[in-house]
Amino acid sequence: MKSSNITPPKNTPQVGKNGIRATNIQGLHDETVIFSFKYLDCYSEKFEFDSRDSKYFLSLISRIRDVSTMKAVDFEQKYNKTLRNHPIDWRHSKISESTLGIKGRADVDDKAFQFSISSNEHGRVHGFLIDTIFFVRWLDHEHKLYPVD
């Protein structure tokens, strides 16, 4: 059978090579933030979190819930005083790392962001944002990426 060169209209379900239907979505930044832990560094000595208590994890989950109600464009472009969300500046004089350190993914370093879990008590979450997905890299409860003065 001959293949057609006709392009289906936008937002029409497409069948990919794997047989899964997908929709072409426009305006992703109008969608809310989604979290992924695909790149979470669970073995870093600097950013370890296995000794944290339940209060820490309850605060973390609560903050993730709150951020997941935000539009991605607002999270990315509007600084929130409580959330302290902002891009990570790798050139900052006090920063302890030079990249997110993801093997084969240097492309994400310019998309790096951080936000606070709570006011100084529980530290920050560092990662990167692609479209509406925030990929968590480090849980930094002791402010080791950007030391607090």
DSSP file (Angstrom, degrees, kcal/mol; ACC not computed):
  #  RESIDUE AA STRUCTURE BP1 BP2  ACC     N-H-->O    O-->H-N    N-H-->O    O-->H-N    TCO  KAPPA ALPHA  PHI   PSI    X-CA   Y-CA   Z-CA
    1    1 A M              0   0    0      0, 0.0     2,-0.2     0, 0.0     0, 0.0   0.000 360.0 360.0 360.0 138.2    0.0    0.0    0.0
    2    2 A K        -     0   0    0      1,-0.1     2,-0.2     0, 0.0     0, 0.0  -0.531 360.0-120.9 -77.7 136.4    1.3    3.4   -0.9
    3    3 A S        -     0   0    0     -2,-0.2     2,-0.3     1,-0.1    -1,-0.1  -0.543  24.5-127.7 -77.4 141.2    2.1    5.8    1.9
    4    4 A S        -     0   0    0     -2,-0.2    -1,-0.1     1,-0.1     0, 0.0  -0.663   7.1-153.7 -89.2 144.2    0.2    9.2    2.0
    5    5 A N        +     0   0    0     -2,-0.3     2,-0.4     2,-0.1    -1,-0.1   0.224  56.7 123.4 -96.9  11.7    2.1   12.5    2.3
    6    6 A I        -     0   0    0      1,-0.0    -2,-0.1     0, 0.0     0, 0.0  -0.602  57.7-139.7 -79.1 130.7   -0.9   14.2    3.9
    7    7 A T        -     0   0    0     -2,-0.4     3,-0.1     1,-0.0    -2,-0.1  -0.795  19.9-127.0 -89.6 124.6   -0.2   15.7    7.3
    8    8 A P        -     0   0    0      0, 0.0     4,-0.1     0, 0.0     3,-0.1  -0.305  35.8 -90.4 -66.9 155.7   -3.0   15.2    9.8
    9    9 A P    >   -     0   0    0      0, 0.0     3,-1.2     0, 0.0     0, 0.0  -0.227  54.7 -83.9 -62.7 156.5   -4.4   18.2   11.5
   10   10 A K  T 3  S+     0   0    0      1,-0.2    15,-0.1    -3,-0.1    13,-0.0  -0.251 114.7  26.1 -61.1 150.0   -2.8   19.3   14.8
   11   11 A N  T 3  S+     0   0    0      1,-0.3    -1,-0.2    13,-0.2    14,-0.1   0.621  87.1 134.7  67.9  16.4   -4.1   17.6   17.9
   12   12 A T    <   -     0   0    0     -3,-1.2    12,-0.4    -4,-0.1    -1,-0.3  -0.829  67.3-103.6 -90.4 130.6   -5.0   14.5   15.9
   13   13 A P        -     0   0    0      0, 0.0     2,-0.3     0, 0.0    10,-0.2  -0.278  39.4-158.4 -56.1 135.6   -3.9   11.3   17.6
   14   14 A Q  E     -A   22   0A   0      8,-3.1     8,-2.4     6,-0.1     2,-0.6  -0.869  12.4-134.7-113.7 148.1   -0.8    9.9   15.9
   15   15 A V  E     -A   21   0A   0     -2,-0.3     6,-0.2     6,-0.2     5,-0.0  -0.925  26.1-156.0-104.8 118.8    0.4    6.3   16.1
   16   16 A G    >   -     0   0    0      4,-1.9     3,-2.0    -2,-0.6     5,-0.0  -0.160  36.9 -87.2 -83.6-178.9    4.1    6.0   16.8
   17   17 A K  T 3  S+     0   0    0      1,-0.3    -1,-0.1     2,-0.1    -2,-0.0   0.804 128.9  55.0 -58.9 -30.7    6.5    3.2   16.0
   18   18 A N  T 3  S-     0   0    0      2,-0.2    -1,-0.3     1,-0.0     3,-0.1   0.423 116.5-113.9 -85.6   2.4    5.7    1.6   19.3
   19   19 A G  S <  S+     0   0    0     -3,-2.0     2,-0.4     1,-0.3    -2,-0.1   0.479  72.5 135.0  82.0   1.3    1.9    1.6   18.4
   20   20 A I        -     0   0    0      1,-0.0    -4,-1.9    -5,-0.0     2,-0.3  -0.705  55.0-127.7 -88.2 132.9    1.1    4.0   21.2
   21   21 A R  E     -A   15   0A   0     -2,-0.4     2,-0.3    -6,-0.2    -6,-0.2  -0.592  31.4-178.6 -77.6 137.9   -1.3    6.8   20.3
   22   22 A A  E     -A   14   0A   0     -8,-2.4    -8,-3.1    -2,-0.3     2,-0.4  -0.958  19.7-135.7-134.4 153.8    0.0   10.3   21.2
   23   23 A T        -     0   0    0     -2,-0.3     2,-0.7   -10,-0.2   -13,-0.1  -0.913  20.0-124.3-110.4 136.8   -1.6   13.7   20.8
   24   24 A N        -     0   0    0     -2,-0.4     2,-0.5   -12,-0.4   -13,-0.2  -0.713  34.3-158.1 -76.2 114.9    0.4   16.7   19.5
   25   25 A I        -     0   0    0     -2,-0.7     3,-0.3   -15,-0.1     2,-0.3  -0.845   6.9-161.1-103.4 128.8   -0.1   19.2   22.2
   26   26 A Q  S    S+     0   0    0     -2,-0.5     4,-0.1     1,-0.2    -2,-0.0  -0.758  70.7  26.6-101.4 153.6    0.3   22.9   21.6
   27   27 A G    >   +     0   0    0     -2,-0.3     3,-2.1     1,-0.1     4,-0.3   0.900  64.0 170.6  68.4  42.1    0.9   25.5   24.4
   28   28 A L  G >  S+     0   0    0     -3,-0.3     3,-2.2     1,-0.3    44,-0.3   0.827  70.8  65.9 -56.1 -33.0    2.6   23.1   26.8
   29   29 A H  G 3  S+     0   0    0      1,-0.3    44,-2.0    43,-0.1    45,-0.3   0.654  91.3  63.7 -68.5 -11.7    3.6   26.0   29.1
   30   30 A D  G <  S+     0   0    0     -3,-2.1    -1,-0.3    42,-0.1    -2,-0.2   0.563  91.6  85.3 -82.7  -8.4   -0.1   26.7   29.8
   31   31 A E  S <  S-     0   0    0     -3,-2.2    41,-3.0    -4,-0.3    42,-0.3  -0.469  89.9 -97.7 -86.9 163.1   -0.2   23.2   31.4
   32   32 A T  B     -B   71   0B   0     39,-0.3    39,-0.3    -2,-0.1     2,-0.1  -0.377  45.4 -86.6 -81.3 161.7    0.8   22.6   35.0
   33   33 A V        -     0   0    0     37,-2.1     2,-0.4    34,-0.6   100,-0.2  -0.421  39.8-162.1 -69.1 136.5    4.2   21.3   36.2
   34   34 A I  E     -c  133   0C   0     98,-3.1   100,-3.4    -2,-0.1     2,-0.4  -0.927  12.2-134.7-116.9 144.6    4.7   17.6   36.3
   35   35 A F  E     -c  134   0C   0     -2,-0.4     2,-0.4    98,-0.2   100,-0.2  -0.817  18.6-176.0-106.8 142.3    7.5   16.0   38.4
   36   36 A S  E     -c  135   0C   0     98,-2.3   100,-2.7    -2,-0.4     3,-0.2  -0.994  16.2-167.8-130.8 140.7    9.8   13.2   37.3
   37   37 A F    >   +     0   0    0     -2,-0.4     3,-1.4    98,-0.2    98,-0.1   0.081  54.9 117.5-110.5  20.6   12.4   11.5   39.5
   38   38 A K  T 3  S+     0   0    0      1,-0.3    -1,-0.1     3,-0.0    99,-0.1   0.835  84.1  34.9 -56.5 -37.0   14.2    9.8   36.6
   39   39 A Y  T 3  S+     0   0    0     97,-0.3    -1,-0.3    -3,-0.2     2,-0.2   0.192  81.9 141.0-107.4  15.4   17.4   11.7   37.2
   40   40 A L    <   -     0   0    0     -3,-1.4     2,-1.1     1,-0.1    97,-0.2  -0.410  50.0-137.0 -61.3 126.9   17.3   11.9   41.0
   41   41 A D        +     0   0    0     96,-3.0     3,-0.4    -2,-0.2    98,-0.3  -0.759  30.9 170.4 -88.5  98.9   20.8   11.3   42.4
   42   42 A C  S    S+     0   0    0     -2,-1.1     7,-0.2     1,-0.2    -1,-0.2   0.540  71.4  51.9 -85.5  -8.6   20.2    9.0   45.3
   43   43 A Y  S    S+     0   0    0      5,-0.1     2,-0.3    -3,-0.1    -1,-0.2   0.318  72.5 123.4-116.4   7.5   23.8    8.2   46.0
   44   44 A S        -     0   0    0     -3,-0.4     5,-0.1     3,-0.2    -3,-0.0  -0.531  48.4-154.9 -71.9 130.9   25.4   11.6   46.3
   45   45 A E  S >  S+     0   0    0     -2,-0.3     3,-0.9     1,-0.2    -1,-0.2   0.883  96.2  50.0 -69.9 -37.9   27.2   12.2   49.6
   46   46 A K  T 3  S+     0   0    0      1,-0.2    96,-0.2    -3,-0.1    -1,-0.2   0.885 121.0  32.9 -68.1 -38.9   26.8   15.9   49.3
   47   47 A F  T 3  S+     0   0    0     93,-0.1    92,-0.5    94,-0.1    -1,-0.2  -0.146  84.0 150.3-112.8  37.0   23.0   15.7   48.6
   48   48 A E    <   +     0   0    0     -3,-0.9    93,-0.3     1,-0.1    -5,-0.1  -0.349  18.1 174.0 -68.6 150.7   22.1   12.7   50.7
   49   49 A F    >   +     0   0    0     -7,-0.2     3,-1.4    91,-0.1    -1,-0.1   0.286  48.3 103.3-138.6   6.8   18.6   12.5   52.1
   50   50 A D  T 3  S+     0   0    0      1,-0.3    -2,-0.0    -8,-0.1    -8,-0.0   0.706  81.3  55.2 -69.9 -17.3   18.4    9.1   53.6
   51   51 A S  T 3  S+     0   0    0      2,-0.0    -1,-0.3     0, 0.0     2,-0.1   0.424  82.2 115.8 -93.7   2.6   18.8   10.5   57.1
   52   52 A R    <   -     0   0    0     -3,-1.4     2,-0.1     1,-0.1    -3,-0.1  -0.401  61.8-127.1 -72.7 148.0   15.9   12.9   56.8
   53   53 A D     >  -     0   0    0     -2,-0.1     4,-1.6     1,-0.1     3,-0.5  -0.273  29.9 -94.1 -88.9 177.7   12.9   12.4   59.1
   54   54 A S  H  > S+     0   0    0      1,-0.2     4,-2.6     2,-0.2     5,-0.2   0.823 121.4  62.6 -64.1 -31.8    9.2   12.2   58.2
   55   55 A K  H  > S+     0   0    0      1,-0.2     4,-2.1     2,-0.2    -1,-0.2   0.907 103.3  50.4 -60.0 -41.4    8.6   15.9   58.7
   56   56 A Y  H  > S+     0   0    0     -3,-0.5     4,-2.5     1,-0.2    -1,-0.2   0.951 112.6  44.8 -60.3 -50.7   11.1   16.6   55.9
   57   57 A F  H  X S+     0   0    0     -4,-1.6     4,-2.6     1,-0.2    -2,-0.2   0.839 111.3  53.1 -68.1 -32.9    9.4   14.2   53.5
   58   58 A L  H  X S+     0   0    0     -4,-2.6     4,-2.1     2,-0.2    -1,-0.2   0.903 111.5  46.8 -65.2 -40.6    5.9   15.5   54.4
   59   59 A S  H  X S+     0   0    0     -4,-2.1     4,-2.4    -5,-0.2    -2,-0.2   0.903 112.5  50.3 -65.7 -41.3    7.1   19.1   53.6
   60   60 A L  H  X S+     0   0    0     -4,-2.5     4,-2.6     2,-0.2    -2,-0.2   0.941 112.4  45.5 -61.6 -49.3    8.7   17.9   50.4
   61   61 A I  H  X S+     0   0    0     -4,-2.6     4,-2.4     1,-0.2    -1,-0.2   0.890 112.5  52.0 -63.2 -39.8    5.6   16.1   49.2
   62   62 A S  H  X S+     0   0    0     -4,-2.1     4,-2.2    -5,-0.2    -1,-0.2   0.914 111.2  46.9 -62.6 -43.5    3.4   19.1   50.2
   63   63 A R  H  X S+     0   0    0     -4,-2.4     4,-2.9     2,-0.2     5,-0.2   0.911 111.0  51.1 -66.5 -42.1    5.7   21.5   48.2
   64   64 A I  H  X S+     0   0    0     -4,-2.6     4,-2.2     1,-0.2    -2,-0.2   0.907 109.6  51.4 -61.1 -41.0    5.7   19.2   45.2
   65   65 A R  H  < S+     0   0    0     -4,-2.4     4,-0.3     2,-0.2    -1,-0.2   0.927 111.6  47.2 -59.4 -45.3    1.9   19.1   45.4
   66   66 A D  H >< S+     0   0    0     -4,-2.2     3,-1.4     1,-0.2     4,-0.3   0.925 112.9  47.3 -64.1 -45.5    1.7   22.9   45.5
   67   67 A V  H >< S+     0   0    0     -4,-2.9     3,-1.9     1,-0.3   -34,-0.6   0.854 102.6  64.4 -65.3 -33.7    4.2   23.4   42.6
   68   68 A S  T 3< S+     0   0    0     -4,-2.2    -1,-0.3     1,-0.3    -2,-0.2   0.571  96.7  57.9 -70.3  -5.9    2.2   20.8   40.5
   69   69 A T  T <  S+     0   0    0     -3,-1.4    -1,-0.3    -4,-0.3     2,-0.2   0.502  91.0  93.4 -94.5  -6.4   -0.8   23.2   40.6
   70   70 A M  S <  S-     0   0    0     -3,-1.9   -37,-2.1    -4,-0.3     2,-0.2  -0.577  84.6-110.3 -86.4 147.2    1.3   26.0   38.9
   71   71 A K  B  >  -B   32   0B   0    -39,-0.3     4,-2.4    -2,-0.2     3,-0.3  -0.545  27.4-125.4 -68.2 141.5    1.4   26.6   35.2
   72   72 A A  H  > S+     0   0    0    -41,-3.0     4,-2.5   -44,-0.3     5,-0.2   0.878 110.4  55.8 -58.2 -39.0    4.9   25.7   33.9
   73   73 A V  H  > S+     0   0    0    -44,-2.0     4,-2.2   -42,-0.3     5,-0.3   0.879 108.8  47.3 -64.0 -37.2    5.2   29.2   32.4
   74   74 A D  H  > S+     0   0    0     -3,-0.3     4,-2.4   -45,-0.3    -2,-0.2   0.917 111.8  49.8 -69.1 -43.3    4.6   30.8   35.8
   75   75 A F  H  < S+     0   0    0     -4,-2.4    -2,-0.2     1,-0.2    -1,-0.2   0.911 117.9  40.7 -59.0 -42.4    7.0   28.5   37.6
   76   76 A E  H  < S+     0   0    0     -4,-2.5    -2,-0.2    -5,-0.2    -1,-0.2   0.840 128.4  25.4 -76.8 -35.2    9.7   29.2   35.0
   77   77 A Q  H  < S+     0   0    0     -4,-2.2     2,-0.6    -5,-0.2    -3,-0.2   0.633 107.2  68.6-112.4 -16.2    9.2   33.0   34.5
   78   78 A K  S  < S-     0   0    0     -4,-2.4     2,-0.2    -5,-0.3     7,-0.1  -0.908  71.4-140.0-114.4 112.4    7.6   34.4   37.7
   79   79 A Y        -     0   0    0     -2,-0.6     2,-0.5     5,-0.1     7,-0.1  -0.477  14.6-156.9 -66.9 133.5    9.7   34.5   40.8
   80   80 A N     >> -     0   0    0      5,-0.2     4,-3.3    -2,-0.2     5,-0.5  -0.971  10.6-146.8-115.7 121.1    7.7   33.6   43.9
   81   81 A K  T  45S+     0   0    0     -2,-0.5    -1,-0.1     1,-0.2    -2,-0.0   0.853  99.7  43.1 -57.3 -39.3    9.1   34.9   47.2
   82   82 A T  T  45S+     0   0    0      1,-0.2    -1,-0.2    -3,-0.1    34,-0.1   0.903 120.7  40.3 -73.2 -42.3    7.8   31.9   49.2
   83   83 A L  T  45S-     0   0    0     32,-0.1    33,-3.5     2,-0.1    -2,-0.2   0.787  87.9-153.1 -77.7 -29.7    8.9   29.3   46.6
   84   84 A R  T  <5 +     0   0    0     -4,-3.3     2,-0.4    31,-0.2    -3,-0.1   0.887  28.2 174.2  54.0  43.0   12.2   31.0   45.7
   85   85 A N      < +     0   0    0     -5,-0.5    -5,-0.2    -7,-0.1    30,-0.2  -0.664  10.3 135.9 -82.8 129.7   12.1   29.5   42.3
   86   86 A H  E     -D  114   0C   0     28,-1.9    28,-1.9    -2,-0.4    -9,-0.1  -0.977  55.7 -84.4-165.5 158.9   14.8   30.6   39.9
   87   87 A P  E     -D  113   0C   0      0, 0.0     2,-0.5     0, 0.0    26,-0.3  -0.321  48.7-110.4 -63.5 151.9   17.3   29.3   37.3
   88   88 A I        -     0   0    0     24,-2.0     2,-0.9    39,-0.2    24,-0.2  -0.759  23.9-147.7 -85.5 126.6   20.6   28.0   38.7
   89   89 A D    >   -     0   0    0     -2,-0.5     3,-1.8     1,-0.1     6,-0.2  -0.832   9.3-168.3 -97.5 101.7   23.5   30.3   37.8
   90   90 A W  T 3  S+     0   0    0     -2,-0.9    -1,-0.1     1,-0.3     5,-0.0   0.637  85.1  60.5 -66.6 -13.3   26.5   28.0   37.3
   91   91 A R  T 3  S+     0   0    0     -3,-0.1    -1,-0.3     3,-0.0     7,-0.0   0.484  73.6 126.6 -92.2  -3.0   28.8   31.1   37.3
   92   92 A H    X   -     0   0    0     -3,-1.8     3,-1.1     1,-0.1    -4,-0.0  -0.280  65.8-129.4 -57.1 136.9   27.7   32.2   40.8
   93   93 A S  T 3  S+     0   0    0      1,-0.2    -1,-0.1     3,-0.0    -3,-0.0   0.755 103.4  42.1 -64.1 -26.3   30.8   32.7   43.0
   94   94 A K  T 3  S+     0   0    0     53,-0.1    -1,-0.2     2,-0.0     2,-0.1   0.431  82.0 120.4-102.5   1.1   29.5   30.5   45.9
   95   95 A I    <   -     0   0    0     -3,-1.1    51,-0.2    -6,-0.2    50,-0.1  -0.424  51.9-152.0 -70.9 140.6   28.0   27.6   43.9
   96   96 A S  S    S+     0   0    0     49,-1.8     2,-0.3    48,-0.2    -1,-0.1   0.598  73.0  48.0 -92.0 -11.9   29.5   24.3   44.8
   97   97 A E        -     0   0    0     48,-0.2     3,-0.1     1,-0.1    -2,-0.0  -0.815  59.5-152.3-123.8 164.3   28.9   22.4   41.5
   98   98 A S  S    S+     0   0    0     -2,-0.3     2,-0.3     1,-0.2    -8,-0.1   0.546  80.2   3.2-111.7 -12.0   29.5   23.4   37.8
   99   99 A T  S    S-     0   0    0      1,-0.0    -1,-0.2     9,-0.0     7,-0.1  -0.932  78.2 -98.2-155.6 174.6   26.8   21.2   36.3
  100  100 A L        -     0   0    0     -2,-0.3     6,-0.1     5,-0.1    26,-0.0   0.638  55.4-133.1 -74.7 -14.8   24.0   18.9   37.2
  101  101 A G        +     0   0    0      1,-0.2     2,-0.8     5,-0.0     5,-0.1   0.823  47.6 156.0  69.5  33.5   26.4   16.1   36.4
  102  102 A I    >   -     0   0    0      3,-0.2     3,-2.4     1,-0.0    -1,-0.2  -0.840  46.5-120.8 -96.5 113.8   24.1   14.0   34.3
  103  103 A K  T 3  S+     0   0    0     -2,-0.8    -1,-0.0     1,-0.3     0, 0.0  -0.265  93.2   2.7 -55.6 126.5   26.2   11.8   32.1
  104  104 A G  T 3  S+     0   0    0      1,-0.1    -1,-0.3     2,-0.0     3,-0.1   0.546 113.8  89.8  75.3   7.2   25.4   12.4   28.4
  105  105 A R    X   +     0   0    0     -3,-2.4     3,-1.7     1,-0.1     4,-0.3  -0.225  31.3 135.4-130.8  45.0   22.9   15.2   29.3
  106  106 A A  G >   +     0   0    0      1,-0.3     3,-1.3     2,-0.2     4,-0.4   0.724  64.9  77.6 -62.5 -19.5   24.9   18.4   29.4
  107  107 A D  G 3  S+     0   0    0      1,-0.2     3,-0.4     2,-0.1    -1,-0.3   0.697  86.8  58.4 -63.1 -19.5   22.1   20.0   27.4
  108  108 A V  G X  S+     0   0    0     -3,-1.7     3,-1.9     1,-0.2    -1,-0.2   0.609  80.5  84.5 -89.0 -11.2   20.0   20.2   30.5
  109  109 A D  G X  S+     0   0    0     -3,-1.3     3,-1.1     1,-0.3    -1,-0.2   0.834  88.3  53.4 -62.2 -31.7   22.4   22.4   32.5
  110  110 A D  G 3  S+     0   0    0     -3,-0.4    -1,-0.3    -4,-0.4    -2,-0.1   0.488 107.6  52.9 -81.0  -0.7   21.0   25.6   30.9
  111  111 A K  G <  S+     0   0    0     -3,-1.9    18,-1.9     2,-0.1    -1,-0.2   0.190  81.4 134.5-111.4  11.6   17.5   24.5   32.0
  112  112 A A  E <   + E   0 128C   0     -3,-1.1   -24,-2.0    16,-0.2     2,-0.3  -0.397  27.5 171.6 -70.9 137.9   18.5   24.0   35.6
  113  113 A F  E     -DE  87 127C   0     14,-2.8    14,-2.3   -26,-0.3     2,-0.3  -0.894  16.3-158.3-136.5 163.9   16.2   25.5   38.3
  114  114 A Q  E     -DE  86 126C   0    -28,-1.9   -28,-1.9    -2,-0.3     2,-0.3  -0.979   7.7-179.5-140.1 157.0   15.8   25.4   42.0
  115  115 A F  E     - E   0 125C   0     10,-1.7    10,-2.9    -2,-0.3   -31,-0.2  -0.979  29.7-106.6-150.1 157.5   12.9   26.0   44.4
  116  116 A S  E     - E   0 124C   0    -33,-3.5     8,-0.3    -2,-0.3     3,-0.1  -0.538   7.4-153.9 -87.0 149.5   12.6   25.9   48.2
  117  117 A I  S    S-     0   0    0      6,-2.7     2,-0.3     1,-0.4    -1,-0.1   0.866  81.6 -28.0 -82.2 -43.5   10.8   23.2   50.2
  118  118 A S  S    S-     0   0    0      5,-0.7     2,-0.8   -35,-0.1    -1,-0.4  -0.918  96.6 -53.8-156.6 177.2   10.1   25.6   53.0
  119  119 A S  S    S-     0   0    0     -2,-0.3     2,-3.5     1,-0.2   -36,-0.0  -0.507 100.9 -56.1 -66.3 109.5   11.8   28.7   54.4
  120  120 A N  S    S+     0   0    0     -2,-0.8    -1,-0.2     1,-0.2     3,-0.1   0.086 121.6  91.7  46.6 -23.7   15.3   27.6   55.1
  121  121 A E  S    S+     0   0    0     -2,-3.5    -1,-0.2     1,-0.2    -2,-0.1   0.891  99.0  23.2 -65.9 -40.0   14.4   24.7   57.3
  122  122 A H  S    S-     0   0    0      1,-0.3    -1,-0.2    -4,-0.1    20,-0.1   0.348  99.7-140.7-113.8   5.1   14.2   22.0   54.6
  123  123 A G        -     0   0    0     -5,-0.2    -6,-2.7    18,-0.1    -5,-0.7  -0.370  31.4 -46.5  79.7-150.0   16.4   23.4   51.9
  124  124 A R  E     -EF 116 140C   0     16,-2.0    16,-2.8    -8,-0.3     2,-0.5  -0.783  29.0-133.3-128.5 163.3   16.0   23.3   48.2
  125  125 A V  E     -EF 115 139C   0    -10,-2.9   -10,-1.7    -2,-0.3     2,-0.4  -0.988  26.4-165.4-115.3 128.2   15.1   21.0   45.3
  126  126 A H  E     +EF 114 138C   0     12,-2.7    11,-3.1    -2,-0.5    12,-1.9  -0.905  30.6 106.9-115.5 143.6   17.4   21.3   42.3
  127  127 A G  E     -EF 113 136C   0    -14,-2.3   -14,-2.8    -2,-0.4     2,-0.3  -0.909  56.4 -82.3-177.8-154.4   16.7   19.9   38.8
  128  128 A F  E     -EF 112 135C   0      7,-1.8     7,-3.2   -16,-0.3     2,-0.5  -0.982  23.5-134.8-142.4 154.2   15.7   21.0   35.3
  129  129 A L  E     + F   0 134C   0    -18,-1.9     2,-0.5    -2,-0.3     5,-0.2  -0.929  19.0 175.9-114.2 123.0   12.6   21.9   33.4
  130  130 A I  E >  S- F   0 133C   0      3,-2.5     3,-2.6    -2,-0.5     2,-0.4  -0.987  70.7 -46.1-124.9 119.8   11.8   20.6   30.0
  131  131 A D  T 3  S-     0   0    0     -2,-0.5   -98,-0.0     1,-0.3    -2,-0.0  -0.439 125.0 -24.4  54.6-114.2    8.3   21.7   28.7
  132  132 A T  T 3  S+     0   0    0     -2,-0.4   -98,-3.1   -99,-0.1     2,-0.6   0.394 116.9  99.9-105.3   2.5    6.1   21.0   31.7
  133  133 A I  E <   -cF  34 130C   0     -3,-2.6    -3,-2.5  -100,-0.2     2,-0.7  -0.800  54.2-160.0 -99.6 123.2    8.3   18.4   33.4
  134  134 A F  E     -cF  35 129C   0   -100,-3.4   -98,-2.3    -2,-0.6     2,-0.7  -0.896  11.7-154.6 -97.3 113.7   10.5   19.2   36.3
  135  135 A F  E     -cF  36 128C   0     -7,-3.2    -7,-1.8    -2,-0.7     2,-0.3  -0.813  13.1-138.5 -90.7 113.6   13.2   16.5   36.6
  136  136 A V  E     + F   0 127C   0   -100,-2.7   -97,-0.3    -2,-0.7    -9,-0.3  -0.570  31.6 165.3 -75.3 129.6   14.4   16.4   40.2
  137  137 A R  E     +     0   0C   0    -11,-3.1   -96,-3.0     1,-0.4     2,-0.4   0.779  61.1  15.4-108.1 -52.4   18.2   16.0   40.4
  138  138 A W  E     - F   0 126C   0    -12,-1.9   -12,-2.7   -98,-0.2     2,-0.7  -0.972  50.9-149.8-131.4 143.0   19.1   16.8   44.0
  139  139 A L  E     - F   0 125C   0    -92,-0.5     2,-0.8    -2,-0.4   -14,-0.2  -0.957  23.9-171.0-103.5 110.8   17.3   17.2   47.3
  140  140 A D  E >   + F   0 124C   0    -16,-2.8   -16,-2.0    -2,-0.7     3,-1.2  -0.660  20.6 160.3-112.0  74.4   19.5   19.8   49.1
  141  141 A H  T 3  S+     0   0    0     -2,-0.8    -1,-0.2   -93,-0.3   -18,-0.1   0.678  77.4  48.6 -72.2 -17.2   18.3   20.0   52.7
  142  142 A E  T 3  S-     0   0    0    -96,-0.2    -1,-0.3    -3,-0.2     6,-0.2   0.214 109.0-117.3-107.6  15.4   21.6   21.6   53.9
  143  143 A H    <   +     0   0    0     -3,-1.2     5,-0.2     4,-0.1    -2,-0.1   0.893  60.8 150.6  54.8  46.2   21.9   24.3   51.2
  144  144 A K        +     0   0    0    -98,-0.1   -48,-0.2     1,-0.1    -1,-0.1   0.695  64.9  53.1 -85.0 -19.0   25.1   22.8   49.8
  145  145 A L  S    S+     0   0    0      1,-0.3   -49,-1.8   -50,-0.1   -48,-0.2   0.958 129.1  16.1 -77.0 -54.0   24.7   24.0   46.2
  146  146 A Y  S    S-     0   0    0    -51,-0.2    -1,-0.3   -50,-0.1   -51,-0.1  -0.913  92.6-139.5-114.9  99.5   24.1   27.6   47.2
  147  147 A P        -     0   0    0      0, 0.0     2,-0.4     0, 0.0    -3,-0.1  -0.292  15.5-122.3 -60.6 142.5   25.3   28.1   50.8
  148  148 A V              0   0    0     -5,-0.2     0, 0.0    -6,-0.2     0, 0.0  -0.724 360.0 360.0 -85.4 130.8   23.1   30.3   52.9
  149  149 A D              0   0    0     -2,-0.4    -1,-0.1     0, 0.0     0, 0.0   0.476 360.0 360.0 -79.4 360.0   25.0   33.2   54.4
